[in-house]
Amino acid sequence: MTEQEDEFPFEQFGRGDLPINLPRRSFFSALLDAISVHNGEMAGGVGFKLTELGSQPDELLYGIIPRILPGSQVHIEHPFVVGKSPDGTRAYRLFSIHSPALVVYNLMNGENALAEIAGELRQHTGWDERRSFAYVRGVFLSLITIGMARPTN
């Protein structure tokens, strides 16, 4: 497998509401997220529930700034990067250490918007804009579904 190939086809992540299951420990965090969405809408912004992010058009996702949640754990189980959400209930094989997803993951630091990350990925892989953004979207939404990432804004 070359650096340009990937066994996890993130660019094919489907459209629709995200299947997010919240453990009891995460209930209050989810409640605060819902309040934050409501407050953003009241301030004239556009608010989305986490579950709705997967059904939004790309244009509405470009400016989202993702972050890996504090307390998330990542380690290498060669040849894979394995992660656990902050609640630590389950480990997930995230992607290969040779995957372009590692570039994407490392840029999800709460400072870069999804469109900027896609631009960096495009430079790294030589992919076109559409595929690069689709891939970044897929990595981000995958990390949301397992409880490791959230939008900063």
C-alpha positions as CSV (number, residue, x, y, z in Angstrom):
1,M,0.0,0.0,0.0
2,T,1.5,3.4,-1.0
3,E,1.1,6.6,0.9
4,Q,-1.5,7.8,-1.6
5,E,-3.7,4.7,-1.1
6,D,-6.0,4.1,1.9
7,E,-7.9,1.1,3.1
8,F,-10.5,3.4,4.7
9,P,-12.3,5.2,1.9
10,F,-13.1,8.3,3.9
11,E,-14.0,10.2,0.7
12,Q,-17.0,7.9,0.4
13,F,-18.5,8.8,3.7
14,G,-22.3,8.8,3.2
15,R,-24.8,11.7,3.5
16,G,-27.4,11.7,6.2
17,D,-27.7,12.1,10.0
18,L,-24.8,10.7,12.0
19,P,-25.4,7.6,14.2
20,I,-24.1,9.0,17.4
21,N,-24.7,6.9,20.5
22,L,-24.0,8.7,23.7
23,P,-22.9,6.9,26.9
24,R,-24.4,8.2,30.1
25,R,-21.2,9.9,30.9
26,S,-21.5,12.1,27.8
27,F,-25.1,13.2,28.4
28,F,-24.3,16.5,30.1
29,S,-21.7,17.3,27.5
30,A,-24.3,16.6,24.7
31,L,-26.8,18.8,26.5
32,L,-24.2,21.6,26.6
33,D,-23.6,21.1,22.9
34,A,-27.3,21.5,22.2
35,I,-27.5,24.7,24.3
36,S,-24.5,26.0,22.4
37,V,-26.2,25.3,19.1
38,H,-29.3,27.0,20.2
39,N,-27.3,30.1,21.5
40,G,-25.5,30.3,18.2
41,E,-28.8,30.3,16.3
42,M,-30.2,33.0,18.6
43,A,-27.1,35.2,17.9
44,G,-27.9,35.1,14.2
45,G,-25.6,32.2,13.3
46,V,-26.4,28.9,11.8
47,G,-26.5,26.0,14.2
48,F,-26.4,22.3,13.6
49,K,-26.8,19.4,15.9
50,L,-23.8,17.0,15.7
51,T,-26.1,14.4,14.2
52,E,-27.1,16.8,11.4
53,L,-23.5,17.5,10.2
54,G,-23.5,14.5,7.9
55,S,-26.5,15.7,6.0
56,Q,-25.2,19.3,5.4
57,P,-23.9,20.4,2.0
58,D,-20.2,20.8,1.7
59,E,-20.4,24.6,1.4
60,L,-21.9,24.8,4.9
61,L,-19.0,22.7,6.3
62,Y,-16.1,24.5,4.8
63,G,-15.7,26.9,7.7
64,I,-16.1,24.4,10.5
65,I,-13.0,24.2,12.7
66,P,-12.6,20.7,14.0
67,R,-10.8,19.7,17.2
68,I,-9.8,16.4,18.8
69,L,-11.5,16.3,22.2
70,P,-9.3,16.6,25.2
71,G,-8.9,13.2,26.9
72,S,-8.9,11.3,23.5
73,Q,-6.2,8.8,23.4
74,V,-4.2,7.8,20.3
75,H,-1.5,5.2,20.0
76,I,0.2,3.0,17.3
77,E,-0.6,-0.7,16.9
78,H,1.5,-1.2,13.8
79,P,0.5,-0.5,11.1
80,F,-2.5,1.3,12.4
81,V,-3.3,4.4,14.5
82,V,-5.8,3.4,17.2
83,G,-7.9,5.9,19.1
84,K,-10.2,6.0,22.1
85,S,-12.7,8.7,22.9
86,P,-12.4,10.6,26.2
87,D,-14.8,8.2,27.9
88,G,-12.3,5.4,27.0
89,T,-15.0,2.8,26.5
90,R,-13.7,1.3,23.3
91,A,-10.7,1.4,21.0
92,Y,-11.1,2.0,17.3
93,R,-8.7,1.3,14.4
94,L,-8.7,4.8,12.9
95,F,-6.4,4.5,9.8
96,S,-3.0,3.2,8.7
97,I,0.1,5.1,9.7
98,H,0.8,5.6,5.9
99,S,-2.7,7.0,5.3
100,P,-3.5,10.6,4.2
101,A,-5.8,10.6,7.2
102,L,-2.8,11.1,9.5
103,V,-2.2,14.4,7.8
104,V,-5.9,15.3,8.3
105,Y,-5.9,14.2,11.9
106,N,-2.8,16.2,12.8
107,L,-4.4,19.4,11.4
108,M,-7.6,19.0,13.5
109,N,-6.2,21.2,16.2
110,G,-9.0,23.7,16.7
111,E,-7.3,26.3,14.5
112,N,-7.8,25.0,10.9
113,A,-11.1,25.0,9.1
114,L,-12.1,21.9,7.1
115,A,-11.5,23.8,3.8
116,E,-8.0,24.7,4.9
117,I,-7.3,21.1,5.9
118,A,-8.5,20.0,2.5
119,G,-6.1,22.4,0.9
120,E,-3.2,21.0,2.8
121,L,-4.3,17.4,1.9
122,R,-4.6,18.4,-1.7
123,Q,-0.9,19.6,-1.6
124,H,0.1,16.4,0.1
125,T,-1.7,14.0,-2.2
126,G,-2.1,15.8,-5.5
127,W,-5.9,15.0,-5.4
128,D,-8.4,17.5,-6.7
129,E,-10.4,19.9,-4.5
130,R,-13.5,17.8,-4.5
131,R,-11.8,14.5,-3.5
132,S,-9.7,16.3,-0.9
133,F,-12.6,17.9,0.8
134,A,-14.7,14.7,0.7
135,Y,-11.9,12.8,2.3
136,V,-11.4,15.5,5.1
137,R,-15.2,15.5,5.7
138,G,-15.2,11.7,6.0
139,V,-12.3,11.7,8.5
140,F,-14.0,14.4,10.6
141,L,-17.4,12.8,10.6
142,S,-15.9,9.4,11.4
143,L,-14.2,10.9,14.4
144,I,-17.4,12.6,15.5
145,T,-19.3,9.3,15.4
146,I,-16.9,7.6,17.7
147,G,-16.8,10.6,20.1
148,M,-13.2,11.8,19.4
149,A,-13.9,15.1,17.6
150,R,-16.2,18.1,17.7
151,P,-16.5,21.4,15.9
152,T,-14.8,24.3,17.7
153,N,-17.1,26.9,16.3
